[in-house]
């Protein structure tokens, strides 16, 4: 049975931690916004720590996250940012007390490792959404989607049609995150089951050849043939190839899944962009794609 953490209510206490890369700026705006939502904010030791590119040593980041996983008074744990580092500590975390009192974990990018582990290993929902580091540049709509996700309000998105979209309707559990990290956890305890799921993917700073390689790896492993639907988010800040690859990220993905029958949409507002909308991993989603628009509904 899938575990759904209790939705937040005003007066609840949340924690912010930095389980990956260090913060190069303050997150005062995010803290202020959480307080406007009626939440009490606790900062972990890792938030402003630094050890080379990491937010403190592996030991510090592990201890900090463990503290809030175990603390039943904390109702949500928000990663301050991504970068790199979660895969270095994930196997040292003990989720025993967390499973007795599940809470929402929030993040994206490198935090995909943690979110994938929560669903793949622990069968627990989590939230893929903006993080305090990105709040300053985020759209109001994306921040509001996080609030709705945390407080248990339904999420419904309508986006414009893309020329490569494949029409159709699908219903299934939503899984996904950063493509690179999804590939990195394959074969580990943190791997998710893709069967009958609606998968969403995004990435940043990768070359087209890398995207092609990762998509074909997922295809060869049988993951892509088992889906009910595919949501392709932002693939931006691509490193320029010395010799052009000849296909955009969207064209690469379209070609890889061309033989399947499930609905596919492109340029959905999820990923390393200002309008990174919240998606709850492990919740039921309803995806509808026609010639005019894409609709994604996540009932609470």
Protein Blocks (a to p, Z undefined) as FASTA:
>chain_A
ZZddddddehiacddddfbbcdfbdcklmmmmmmmnopacdddfklmgcehjbgcjfklm
mmmmmmmmmmmkbmbdcdfbghihklmmmmmpcfklmmmmgcddddehjlmmmmmmmmmm
nopacdddddfklmmmpcfklmmmmmmmmnopacdddddddfkbccdddddddeedjfkl
mmmmgoiakbccfehpacddddehiafklmmmmmmmmmmnommmmpmbdcddddehiacd
fbaghiafklmmmmmmmmpmbdcdehiaedjdfklccddehiacdddddfkbccddddZZ
